[in-house]
Amino acid sequence: MQIKKQGHCAYQCEYHLILVTKYRRKIFNSGSFEYFREITRVIRESLPEIEFLTMNHDEDHLHFHLSIPPKMKVSDVV
């Protein structure tokens, strides 16, 4: 368990985000997953507080295990 610190708090806020395709269509393959990895690199550069702990995919959904600081709203990150 890793506790992160900011100027006003210590936190461990981890979220499991699942993005599902409409009608659970099987459209994700390794090429589209690599595209999502590139997008997460851009997000990491622009928002260094957000940490992608793990990422995984299936043909009809994506899994993201994120660490988001309490000063940011989860809805804004998504």
Order of alpha helices (4+ residues) and beta strands (2+ residues): beta-beta-beta-alpha-beta-beta-alpha
